[in-house]
Amino acid sequence: MKRNMSNIDRTIRVVVAALFAYLYFGGIVTGALGIVLVVLAGVFLLTSFVSFCPIYSLFKLSTHKE
């Protein structure tokens, strides 16, 4: 996998994942929407740790400067 995410992109994803987790675990968002937010948070964290976004590769996008 070739890196296709910049450090700023990765940081934004981690912050958004933390926000989603806070909304769910804080009891602000519950039910099906809460589960969706937790799954998205997990995906955002995973993609930010590996610096690769499969959706970016589908559209041949990259925020990483080489």
mmJSON file of the N, C-alpha and C atoms, coordinates in Angstrom:
{"data_MODEL":{"atom_site":{
"group_PDB":["ATOM","ATOM","ATOM","ATOM","ATOM","ATOM","ATOM","ATOM","ATOM","ATOM","ATOM","ATOM","ATOM","ATOM","ATOM","ATOM","ATOM","ATOM","ATOM","ATOM","ATOM","ATOM","ATOM","ATOM","ATOM","ATOM","ATOM","ATOM","ATOM","ATOM","ATOM","ATOM","ATOM","ATOM","ATOM","ATOM","ATOM","ATOM","ATOM","ATOM","ATOM","ATOM","ATOM","ATOM","ATOM","ATOM","ATOM","ATOM","ATOM","ATOM","ATOM","ATOM","ATOM","ATOM","ATOM","ATOM","ATOM","ATOM","ATOM","ATOM","ATOM","ATOM","ATOM","ATOM","ATOM","ATOM","ATOM","ATOM","ATOM","ATOM","ATOM","ATOM","ATOM","ATOM","ATOM","ATOM","ATOM","ATOM","ATOM","ATOM","ATOM","ATOM","ATOM","ATOM","ATOM","ATOM","ATOM","ATOM","ATOM","ATOM","ATOM","ATOM","ATOM","ATOM","ATOM","ATOM","ATOM","ATOM","ATOM","ATOM","ATOM","ATOM","ATOM","ATOM","ATOM","ATOM","ATOM","ATOM","ATOM","ATOM","ATOM","ATOM","ATOM","ATOM","ATOM","ATOM","ATOM","ATOM","ATOM","ATOM","ATOM","ATOM","ATOM","ATOM","ATOM","ATOM","ATOM","ATOM","ATOM","ATOM","ATOM","ATOM","ATOM","ATOM","ATOM","ATOM","ATOM","ATOM","ATOM","ATOM","ATOM","ATOM","ATOM","ATOM","ATOM","ATOM","ATOM","ATOM","ATOM","ATOM","ATOM","ATOM","ATOM","ATOM","ATOM","ATOM","ATOM","ATOM","ATOM","ATOM","ATOM","ATOM","ATOM","ATOM","ATOM","ATOM","ATOM","ATOM","ATOM","ATOM","ATOM","ATOM","ATOM","ATOM","ATOM","ATOM","ATOM","ATOM","ATOM","ATOM","ATOM","ATOM","ATOM","ATOM","ATOM","ATOM","ATOM","ATOM","ATOM","ATOM","ATOM","ATOM","ATOM","ATOM","ATOM","ATOM","ATOM","ATOM"],
"id":[1,2,3,4,5,6,7,8,9,10,11,12,13,14,15,16,17,18,19,20,21,22,23,24,25,26,27,28,29,30,31,32,33,34,35,36,37,38,39,40,41,42,43,44,45,46,47,48,49,50,51,52,53,54,55,56,57,58,59,60,61,62,63,64,65,66,67,68,69,70,71,72,73,74,75,76,77,78,79,80,81,82,83,84,85,86,87,88,89,90,91,92,93,94,95,96,97,98,99,100,101,102,103,104,105,106,107,108,109,110,111,112,113,114,115,116,117,118,119,120,121,122,123,124,125,126,127,128,129,130,131,132,133,134,135,136,137,138,139,140,141,142,143,144,145,146,147,148,149,150,151,152,153,154,155,156,157,158,159,160,161,162,163,164,165,166,167,168,169,170,171,172,173,174,175,176,177,178,179,180,181,182,183,184,185,186,187,188,189,190,191,192,193,194,195,196,197,198],
"type_symbol":["N","C","C","N","C","C","N","C","C","N","C","C","N","C","C","N","C","C","N","C","C","N","C","C","N","C","C","N","C","C","N","C","C","N","C","C","N","C","C","N","C","C","N","C","C","N","C","C","N","C","C","N","C","C","N","C","C","N","C","C","N","C","C","N","C","C","N","C","C","N","C","C","N","C","C","N","C","C","N","C","C","N","C","C","N","C","C","N","C","C","N","C","C","N","C","C","N","C","C","N","C","C","N","C","C","N","C","C","N","C","C","N","C","C","N","C","C","N","C","C","N","C","C","N","C","C","N","C","C","N","C","C","N","C","C","N","C","C","N","C","C","N","C","C","N","C","C","N","C","C","N","C","C","N","C","C","N","C","C","N","C","C","N","C","C","N","C","C","N","C","C","N","C","C","N","C","C","N","C","C","N","C","C","N","C","C","N","C","C","N","C","C","N","C","C","N","C","C"],
"label_atom_id":["N","CA","C","N","CA","C","N","CA","C","N","CA","C","N","CA","C","N","CA","C","N","CA","C","N","CA","C","N","CA","C","N","CA","C","N","CA","C","N","CA","C","N","CA","C","N","CA","C","N","CA","C","N","CA","C","N","CA","C","N","CA","C","N","CA","C","N","CA","C","N","CA","C","N","CA","C","N","CA","C","N","CA","C","N","CA","C","N","CA","C","N","CA","C","N","CA","C","N","CA","C","N","CA","C","N","CA","C","N","CA","C","N","CA","C","N","CA","C","N","CA","C","N","CA","C","N","CA","C","N","CA","C","N","CA","C","N","CA","C","N","CA","C","N","CA","C","N","CA","C","N","CA","C","N","CA","C","N","CA","C","N","CA","C","N","CA","C","N","CA","C","N","CA","C","N","CA","C","N","CA","C","N","CA","C","N","CA","C","N","CA","C","N","CA","C","N","CA","C","N","CA","C","N","CA","C","N","CA","C","N","CA","C","N","CA","C","N","CA","C","N","CA","C","N","CA","C","N","CA","C"],
"label_alt_id":[null,null,null,null,null,null,null,null,null,null,null,null,null,null,null,null,null,null,null,null,null,null,null,null,null,null,null,null,null,null,null,null,null,null,null,null,null,null,null,null,null,null,null,null,null,null,null,null,null,null,null,null,null,null,null,null,null,null,null,null,null,null,null,null,null,null,null,null,null,null,null,null,null,null,null,null,null,null,null,null,null,null,null,null,null,null,null,null,null,null,null,null,null,null,null,null,null,null,null,null,null,null,null,null,null,null,null,null,null,null,null,null,null,null,null,null,null,null,null,null,null,null,null,null,null,null,null,null,null,null,null,null,null,null,null,null,null,null,null,null,null,null,null,null,null,null,null,null,null,null,null,null,null,null,null,null,null,null,null,null,null,null,null,null,null,null,null,null,null,null,null,null,null,null,null,null,null,null,null,null,null,null,null,null,null,null,null,null,null,null,null,null,null,null,null,null,null,null],
"label_comp_id":["MET","MET","MET","LYS","LYS","LYS","ARG","ARG","ARG","ASN","ASN","ASN","MET","MET","MET","SER","SER","SER","ASN","ASN","ASN","ILE","ILE","ILE","ASP","ASP","ASP","ARG","ARG","ARG","THR","THR","THR","ILE","ILE","ILE","ARG","ARG","ARG","VAL","VAL","VAL","VAL","VAL","VAL","VAL","VAL","VAL","ALA","ALA","ALA","ALA","ALA","ALA","LEU","LEU","LEU","PHE","PHE","PHE","ALA","ALA","ALA","TYR","TYR","TYR","LEU","LEU","LEU","TYR","TYR","TYR","PHE","PHE","PHE","GLY","GLY","GLY","GLY","GLY","GLY","ILE","ILE","ILE","VAL","VAL","VAL","THR","THR","THR","GLY","GLY","GLY","ALA","ALA","ALA","LEU","LEU","LEU","GLY","GLY","GLY","ILE","ILE","ILE","VAL","VAL","VAL","LEU","LEU","LEU","VAL","VAL","VAL","VAL","VAL","VAL","LEU","LEU","LEU","ALA","ALA","ALA","GLY","GLY","GLY","VAL","VAL","VAL","PHE","PHE","PHE","LEU","LEU","LEU","LEU","LEU","LEU","THR","THR","THR","SER","SER","SER","PHE","PHE","PHE","VAL","VAL","VAL","SER","SER","SER","PHE","PHE","PHE","CYS","CYS","CYS","PRO","PRO","PRO","ILE","ILE","ILE","TYR","TYR","TYR","SER","SER","SER","LEU","LEU","LEU","PHE","PHE","PHE","LYS","LYS","LYS","LEU","LEU","LEU","SER","SER","SER","THR","THR","THR","HIS","HIS","HIS","LYS","LYS","LYS","GLU","GLU","GLU"],
"label_asym_id":["A","A","A","A","A","A","A","A","A","A","A","A","A","A","A","A","A","A","A","A","A","A","A","A","A","A","A","A","A","A","A","A","A","A","A","A","A","A","A","A","A","A","A","A","A","A","A","A","A","A","A","A","A","A","A","A","A","A","A","A","A","A","A","A","A","A","A","A","A","A","A","A","A","A","A","A","A","A","A","A","A","A","A","A","A","A","A","A","A","A","A","A","A","A","A","A","A","A","A","A","A","A","A","A","A","A","A","A","A","A","A","A","A","A","A","A","A","A","A","A","A","A","A","A","A","A","A","A","A","A","A","A","A","A","A","A","A","A","A","A","A","A","A","A","A","A","A","A","A","A","A","A","A","A","A","A","A","A","A","A","A","A","A","A","A","A","A","A","A","A","A","A","A","A","A","A","A","A","A","A","A","A","A","A","A","A","A","A","A","A","A","A","A","A","A","A","A","A"],
"label_entity_id":["1","1","1","1","1","1","1","1","1","1","1","1","1","1","1","1","1","1","1","1","1","1","1","1","1","1","1","1","1","1","1","1","1","1","1","1","1","1","1","1","1","1","1","1","1","1","1","1","1","1","1","1","1","1","1","1","1","1","1","1","1","1","1","1","1","1","1","1","1","1","1","1","1","1","1","1","1","1","1","1","1","1","1","1","1","1","1","1","1","1","1","1","1","1","1","1","1","1","1","1","1","1","1","1","1","1","1","1","1","1","1","1","1","1","1","1","1","1","1","1","1","1","1","1","1","1","1","1","1","1","1","1","1","1","1","1","1","1","1","1","1","1","1","1","1","1","1","1","1","1","1","1","1","1","1","1","1","1","1","1","1","1","1","1","1","1","1","1","1","1","1","1","1","1","1","1","1","1","1","1","1","1","1","1","1","1","1","1","1","1","1","1","1","1","1","1","1","1"],
"label_seq_id":[1,1,1,2,2,2,3,3,3,4,4,4,5,5,5,6,6,6,7,7,7,8,8,8,9,9,9,10,10,10,11,11,11,12,12,12,13,13,13,14,14,14,15,15,15,16,16,16,17,17,17,18,18,18,19,19,19,20,20,20,21,21,21,22,22,22,23,23,23,24,24,24,25,25,25,26,26,26,27,27,27,28,28,28,29,29,29,30,30,30,31,31,31,32,32,32,33,33,33,34,34,34,35,35,35,36,36,36,37,37,37,38,38,38,39,39,39,40,40,40,41,41,41,42,42,42,43,43,43,44,44,44,45,45,45,46,46,46,47,47,47,48,48,48,49,49,49,50,50,50,51,51,51,52,52,52,53,53,53,54,54,54,55,55,55,56,56,56,57,57,57,58,58,58,59,59,59,60,60,60,61,61,61,62,62,62,63,63,63,64,64,64,65,65,65,66,66,66],
"pdbx_PDB_ins_code":[null,null,null,null,null,null,null,null,null,null,null,null,null,null,null,null,null,null,null,null,null,null,null,null,null,null,null,null,null,null,null,null,null,null,null,null,null,null,null,null,null,null,null,null,null,null,null,null,null,null,null,null,null,null,null,null,null,null,null,null,null,null,null,null,null,null,null,null,null,null,null,null,null,null,null,null,null,null,null,null,null,null,null,null,null,null,null,null,null,null,null,null,null,null,null,null,null,null,null,null,null,null,null,null,null,null,null,null,null,null,null,null,null,null,null,null,null,null,null,null,null,null,null,null,null,null,null,null,null,null,null,null,null,null,null,null,null,null,null,null,null,null,null,null,null,null,null,null,null,null,null,null,null,null,null,null,null,null,null,null,null,null,null,null,null,null,null,null,null,null,null,null,null,null,null,null,null,null,null,null,null,null,null,null,null,null,null,null,null,null,null,null,null,null,null,null,null,null],
"Cartn_x":[0.842,0.0,0.885,0.625,1.346,0.61,1.336,0.75,0.023,-1.228,-1.965,-2.657,-2.208,-2.799,-1.71,-1.953,-1.005,-1.177,-0.234,-0.308,-1.505,-1.853,-3.015,-4.29,-4.391,-5.543,-5.658,-4.538,-4.534,-4.971,-4.497,-4.857,-6.341,-6.88,-8.31,-9.131,-8.714,-9.44,-9.409,-8.28,-8.189,-9.096,-9.127,-9.984,-11.458,-11.836,-13.225,-13.596,-12.669,-12.921,-13.125,-12.32,-12.476,-13.826,-14.244,-15.542,-16.675,-16.601,-17.626,-17.68,-16.517,-16.473,-17.068,-16.768,-17.324,-18.848,-19.354,-20.799,-21.49,-20.87,-21.488,-21.333,-20.116,-19.869,-20.362,-20.573,-21.158,-22.673,-23.26,-24.7,-25.461,-24.756,-25.409,-26.098,-25.438,-26.009,-26.101,-27.296,-27.499,-28.16,-28.392,-29.098,-28.249,-28.92,-28.248,-27.256,-27.627,-26.718,-25.452,-25.594,-24.436,-23.497,-24.06,-23.236,-22.508,-23.202,-22.579,-21.417,-21.593,-20.522,-19.315,-19.538,-18.425,-17.681,-18.409,-17.762,-16.946,-17.514,-16.774,-15.537,-15.659,-14.509,-13.402,-13.773,-12.788,-12.109,-12.901,-12.343,-11.418,-11.818,-10.98,-9.664,-9.713,-8.483,-7.579,-8.16,-7.366,-6.691,-7.453,-6.874,-5.835,-6.031,-5.035,-3.75,-3.837,-2.633,-1.818,-2.474,-1.744,-1.477,-1.99,-1.785,-2.272,-3.31,-3.841,-5.358,-5.995,-7.447,-7.862,-8.582,-8.995,-9.9,-10.723,-11.607,-10.786,-9.724,-8.841,-8.25,-7.84,-7.218,-8.227,-9.49,-10.509,-10.654,-10.573,-10.722,-9.385,-8.304,-6.939,-6.612,-6.993,-6.702,-5.555,-4.868,-3.828,-3.63,-3.567,-3.264,-1.824,-1.109,0.295,1.182,2.057,3.009,4.237,4.653,5.783,7.06],
"Cartn_y":[-1.18,0.0,1.24,2.082,3.332,4.387,5.133,6.168,7.201,7.53,8.533,9.562,9.646,10.612,11.477,12.788,13.702,13.671,14.271,14.326,15.145,16.188,17.005,16.179,15.441,14.566,13.529,12.942,11.942,12.559,13.749,14.426,14.739,15.215,15.522,14.266,13.149,11.891,11.429,11.597,11.201,12.08,13.371,14.29,13.955,13.704,13.348,12.019,11.064,9.773,9.968,10.826,11.105,11.765,12.657,13.308,12.285,11.405,10.369,9.467,9.077,8.221,8.945,10.214,10.998,11.069,11.305,11.393,10.087,8.971,7.681,7.298,7.312,6.86,7.855,9.101,10.097,10.01,9.143,8.954,10.025,10.842,11.918,11.353,10.416,9.753,8.267,7.712,6.298,5.579,4.32,3.529,3.231,3.069,2.696,3.77,5.03,6.106,6.087,5.782,5.684,4.575,3.438,2.315,2.691,3.368,3.816,4.748,5.668,6.596,5.856,4.854,4.097,3.325,2.747,2.028,3.001,4.164,5.172,5.636,5.796,6.194,5.153,3.883,2.822,2.837,3.043,3.109,4.313,5.461,6.659,6.441,5.808,5.544,4.577,3.515,2.534,3.162,3.913,4.525,5.578,6.286,7.297,6.645,5.501,4.824,4.223,3.723,3.125,4.128,5.349,6.422,6.048,5.225,4.792,4.77,5.411,5.421,4.713,3.591,2.862,3.68,4.546,5.362,6.352,6.902,7.785,7.033,5.788,5.043,4.709,4.489,4.228,5.4,6.622,7.823,8.426,7.684,8.122,9.489,9.685,10.911,10.663,11.733,11.654,13.023,13.073,14.327,14.326,13.223,13.09,13.644,14.558,15.098,14.213,13.853,12.942,13.676],
"Cartn_z":[0.0,0.0,0.0,-0.921,-1.014,-0.194,0.587,1.435,0.568,0.946,0.177,1.08,2.34,3.271,3.885,3.93,4.554,6.072,6.773,8.23,8.7,7.98,8.343,8.194,7.107,6.87,7.984,8.371,9.44,10.769,11.068,12.315,12.361,11.262,11.194,11.43,10.852,11.044,12.499,13.163,14.573,15.433,15.154,15.91,15.68,14.441,14.139,14.796,14.787,15.434,16.935,17.552,18.982,19.255,18.385,18.533,18.43,17.444,17.291,18.515,19.018,20.203,21.411,21.563,22.663,22.567,21.37,21.181,21.55,21.184,21.477,22.945,23.446,24.807,25.852,25.448,26.343,26.392,25.578,25.577,24.824,24.064,23.311,22.072,21.404,20.241,20.569,20.435,20.767,19.605,19.784,18.782,17.573,16.447,15.201,14.756,14.9,14.507,15.359,16.628,17.507,17.083,16.703,16.241,14.951,14.053,12.804,13.106,14.061,14.414,14.988,15.805,16.382,15.291,14.36,13.255,12.409,12.093,11.333,12.086,13.391,14.203,14.092,14.143,13.998,12.639,11.599,10.242,10.112,10.643,10.581,11.313,12.477,13.224,12.469,11.94,11.204,9.99,9.204,8.001,8.348,9.458,9.825,10.324,10.99,11.473,10.333,9.306,8.183,7.058,7.169,6.181,4.794,4.74,3.46,3.526,2.554,2.469,1.18,1.304,0.102,-0.814,-0.253,-1.085,-1.913,-1.314,-2.081,-3.268,-3.053,-4.148,-5.253,-4.883,-5.905,-6.864,-6.307,-7.117,-7.537,-7.245,-7.586,-6.996,-5.723,-4.996,-4.028,-3.665,-2.661,-2.043,-0.718,-0.033,0.428,0.189,0.562,-0.529,-0.143,-1.118,-1.15,-2.324,-2.453,-2.709],
"occupancy":[1.0,1.0,1.0,1.0,1.0,1.0,1.0,1.0,1.0,1.0,1.0,1.0,1.0,1.0,1.0,1.0,1.0,1.0,1.0,1.0,1.0,1.0,1.0,1.0,1.0,1.0,1.0,1.0,1.0,1.0,1.0,1.0,1.0,1.0,1.0,1.0,1.0,1.0,1.0,1.0,1.0,1.0,1.0,1.0,1.0,1.0,1.0,1.0,1.0,1.0,1.0,1.0,1.0,1.0,1.0,1.0,1.0,1.0,1.0,1.0,1.0,1.0,1.0,1.0,1.0,1.0,1.0,1.0,1.0,1.0,1.0,1.0,1.0,1.0,1.0,1.0,1.0,1.0,1.0,1.0,1.0,1.0,1.0,1.0,1.0,1.0,1.0,1.0,1.0,1.0,1.0,1.0,1.0,1.0,1.0,1.0,1.0,1.0,1.0,1.0,1.0,1.0,1.0,1.0,1.0,1.0,1.0,1.0,1.0,1.0,1.0,1.0,1.0,1.0,1.0,1.0,1.0,1.0,1.0,1.0,1.0,1.0,1.0,1.0,1.0,1.0,1.0,1.0,1.0,1.0,1.0,1.0,1.0,1.0,1.0,1.0,1.0,1.0,1.0,1.0,1.0,1.0,1.0,1.0,1.0,1.0,1.0,1.0,1.0,1.0,1.0,1.0,1.0,1.0,1.0,1.0,1.0,1.0,1.0,1.0,1.0,1.0,1.0,1.0,1.0,1.0,1.0,1.0,1.0,1.0,1.0,1.0,1.0,1.0,1.0,1.0,1.0,1.0,1.0,1.0,1.0,1.0,1.0,1.0,1.0,1.0,1.0,1.0,1.0,1.0,1.0,1.0,1.0,1.0,1.0,1.0,1.0,1.0],
"B_iso_or_equiv":[0.0,0.0,0.0,0.0,0.0,0.0,0.0,0.0,0.0,0.0,0.0,0.0,0.0,0.0,0.0,0.0,0.0,0.0,0.0,0.0,0.0,0.0,0.0,0.0,0.0,0.0,0.0,0.0,0.0,0.0,0.0,0.0,0.0,0.0,0.0,0.0,0.0,0.0,0.0,0.0,0.0,0.0,0.0,0.0,0.0,0.0,0.0,0.0,0.0,0.0,0.0,0.0,0.0,0.0,0.0,0.0,0.0,0.0,0.0,0.0,0.0,0.0,0.0,0.0,0.0,0.0,0.0,0.0,0.0,0.0,0.0,0.0,0.0,0.0,0.0,0.0,0.0,0.0,0.0,0.0,0.0,0.0,0.0,0.0,0.0,0.0,0.0,0.0,0.0,0.0,0.0,0.0,0.0,0.0,0.0,0.0,0.0,0.0,0.0,0.0,0.0,0.0,0.0,0.0,0.0,0.0,0.0,0.0,0.0,0.0,0.0,0.0,0.0,0.0,0.0,0.0,0.0,0.0,0.0,0.0,0.0,0.0,0.0,0.0,0.0,0.0,0.0,0.0,0.0,0.0,0.0,0.0,0.0,0.0,0.0,0.0,0.0,0.0,0.0,0.0,0.0,0.0,0.0,0.0,0.0,0.0,0.0,0.0,0.0,0.0,0.0,0.0,0.0,0.0,0.0,0.0,0.0,0.0,0.0,0.0,0.0,0.0,0.0,0.0,0.0,0.0,0.0,0.0,0.0,0.0,0.0,0.0,0.0,0.0,0.0,0.0,0.0,0.0,0.0,0.0,0.0,0.0,0.0,0.0,0.0,0.0,0.0,0.0,0.0,0.0,0.0,0.0,0.0,0.0,0.0,0.0,0.0,0.0],
"pdbx_formal_charge":[null,null,null,null,null,null,null,null,null,null,null,null,null,null,null,null,null,null,null,null,null,null,null,null,null,null,null,null,null,null,null,null,null,null,null,null,null,null,null,null,null,null,null,null,null,null,null,null,null,null,null,null,null,null,null,null,null,null,null,null,null,null,null,null,null,null,null,null,null,null,null,null,null,null,null,null,null,null,null,null,null,null,null,null,null,null,null,null,null,null,null,null,null,null,null,null,null,null,null,null,null,null,null,null,null,null,null,null,null,null,null,null,null,null,null,null,null,null,null,null,null,null,null,null,null,null,null,null,null,null,null,null,null,null,null,null,null,null,null,null,null,null,null,null,null,null,null,null,null,null,null,null,null,null,null,null,null,null,null,null,null,null,null,null,null,null,null,null,null,null,null,null,null,null,null,null,null,null,null,null,null,null,null,null,null,null,null,null,null,null,null,null,null,null,null,null,null,null],
"auth_seq_id":[1,1,1,2,2,2,3,3,3,4,4,4,5,5,5,6,6,6,7,7,7,8,8,8,9,9,9,10,10,10,11,11,11,12,12,12,13,13,13,14,14,14,15,15,15,16,16,16,17,17,17,18,18,18,19,19,19,20,20,20,21,21,21,22,22,22,23,23,23,24,24,24,25,25,25,26,26,26,27,27,27,28,28,28,29,29,29,30,30,30,31,31,31,32,32,32,33,33,33,34,34,34,35,35,35,36,36,36,37,37,37,38,38,38,39,39,39,40,40,40,41,41,41,42,42,42,43,43,43,44,44,44,45,45,45,46,46,46,47,47,47,48,48,48,49,49,49,50,50,50,51,51,51,52,52,52,53,53,53,54,54,54,55,55,55,56,56,56,57,57,57,58,58,58,59,59,59,60,60,60,61,61,61,62,62,62,63,63,63,64,64,64,65,65,65,66,66,66],
"auth_comp_id":["MET","MET","MET","LYS","LYS","LYS","ARG","ARG","ARG","ASN","ASN","ASN","MET","MET","MET","SER","SER","SER","ASN","ASN","ASN","ILE","ILE","ILE","ASP","ASP","ASP","ARG","ARG","ARG","THR","THR","THR","ILE","ILE","ILE","ARG","ARG","ARG","VAL","VAL","VAL","VAL","VAL","VAL","VAL","VAL","VAL","ALA","ALA","ALA","ALA","ALA","ALA","LEU","LEU","LEU","PHE","PHE","PHE","ALA","ALA","ALA","TYR","TYR","TYR","LEU","LEU","LEU","TYR","TYR","TYR","PHE","PHE","PHE","GLY","GLY","GLY","GLY","GLY","GLY","ILE","ILE","ILE","VAL","VAL","VAL","THR","THR","THR","GLY","GLY","GLY","ALA","ALA","ALA","LEU","LEU","LEU","GLY","GLY","GLY","ILE","ILE","ILE","VAL","VAL","VAL","LEU","LEU","LEU","VAL","VAL","VAL","VAL","VAL","VAL","LEU","LEU","LEU","ALA","ALA","ALA","GLY","GLY","GLY","VAL","VAL","VAL","PHE","PHE","PHE","LEU","LEU","LEU","LEU","LEU","LEU","THR","THR","THR","SER","SER","SER","PHE","PHE","PHE","VAL","VAL","VAL","SER","SER","SER","PHE","PHE","PHE","CYS","CYS","CYS","PRO","PRO","PRO","ILE","ILE","ILE","TYR","TYR","TYR","SER","SER","SER","LEU","LEU","LEU","PHE","PHE","PHE","LYS","LYS","LYS","LEU","LEU","LEU","SER","SER","SER","THR","THR","THR","HIS","HIS","HIS","LYS","LYS","LYS","GLU","GLU","GLU"],
"auth_asym_id":["A","A","A","A","A","A","A","A","A","A","A","A","A","A","A","A","A","A","A","A","A","A","A","A","A","A","A","A","A","A","A","A","A","A","A","A","A","A","A","A","A","A","A","A","A","A","A","A","A","A","A","A","A","A","A","A","A","A","A","A","A","A","A","A","A","A","A","A","A","A","A","A","A","A","A","A","A","A","A","A","A","A","A","A","A","A","A","A","A","A","A","A","A","A","A","A","A","A","A","A","A","A","A","A","A","A","A","A","A","A","A","A","A","A","A","A","A","A","A","A","A","A","A","A","A","A","A","A","A","A","A","A","A","A","A","A","A","A","A","A","A","A","A","A","A","A","A","A","A","A","A","A","A","A","A","A","A","A","A","A","A","A","A","A","A","A","A","A","A","A","A","A","A","A","A","A","A","A","A","A","A","A","A","A","A","A","A","A","A","A","A","A","A","A","A","A","A","A"],
"auth_atom_id":["N","CA","C","N","CA","C","N","CA","C","N","CA","C","N","CA","C","N","CA","C","N","CA","C","N","CA","C","N","CA","C","N","CA","C","N","CA","C","N","CA","C","N","CA","C","N","CA","C","N","CA","C","N","CA","C","N","CA","C","N","CA","C","N","CA","C","N","CA","C","N","CA","C","N","CA","C","N","CA","C","N","CA","C","N","CA","C","N","CA","C","N","CA","C","N","CA","C","N","CA","C","N","CA","C","N","CA","C","N","CA","C","N","CA","C","N","CA","C","N","CA","C","N","CA","C","N","CA","C","N","CA","C","N","CA","C","N","CA","C","N","CA","C","N","CA","C","N","CA","C","N","CA","C","N","CA","C","N","CA","C","N","CA","C","N","CA","C","N","CA","C","N","CA","C","N","CA","C","N","CA","C","N","CA","C","N","CA","C","N","CA","C","N","CA","C","N","CA","C","N","CA","C","N","CA","C","N","CA","C","N","CA","C","N","CA","C","N","CA","C","N","CA","C","N","CA","C","N","CA","C"],
"pdbx_PDB_model_num":[1,1,1,1,1,1,1,1,1,1,1,1,1,1,1,1,1,1,1,1,1,1,1,1,1,1,1,1,1,1,1,1,1,1,1,1,1,1,1,1,1,1,1,1,1,1,1,1,1,1,1,1,1,1,1,1,1,1,1,1,1,1,1,1,1,1,1,1,1,1,1,1,1,1,1,1,1,1,1,1,1,1,1,1,1,1,1,1,1,1,1,1,1,1,1,1,1,1,1,1,1,1,1,1,1,1,1,1,1,1,1,1,1,1,1,1,1,1,1,1,1,1,1,1,1,1,1,1,1,1,1,1,1,1,1,1,1,1,1,1,1,1,1,1,1,1,1,1,1,1,1,1,1,1,1,1,1,1,1,1,1,1,1,1,1,1,1,1,1,1,1,1,1,1,1,1,1,1,1,1,1,1,1,1,1,1,1,1,1,1,1,1,1,1,1,1,1,1]
}}}
